[in-house]
Amino acid sequence: MAMQASDIIDMIKSNLPDASVELVDLAGDGDHYKAVITSSAFAGLSRIAQHQLVYGALKGKMGGELHALALETKAE
């Protein structure tokens, strides 16, 4: 079952409360998204560490309910 965009945004904001999240459903199927996330929590972190913070917020949903998520992260 696909995830709702609002659920993905809520999960990200639960771990990164100051985050600005733009989410685009790339295929219109609720399984393939692109997220542009800006947060002060990313300051000083490598791109890998930034992405790990986002994946951690998704609590294991990647690869299951959420098939694909292209990430663009930015420090605020």
Buried (B, 14 or more C-beta within 10 A) or exposed (E): EBBEBEBBBEBBBEBBEEBEBEBEBEEEEBBBBBBBBBBEBBEEBEEEEBBEBBBEBBEEBEEEBBBEBEBEBEEE
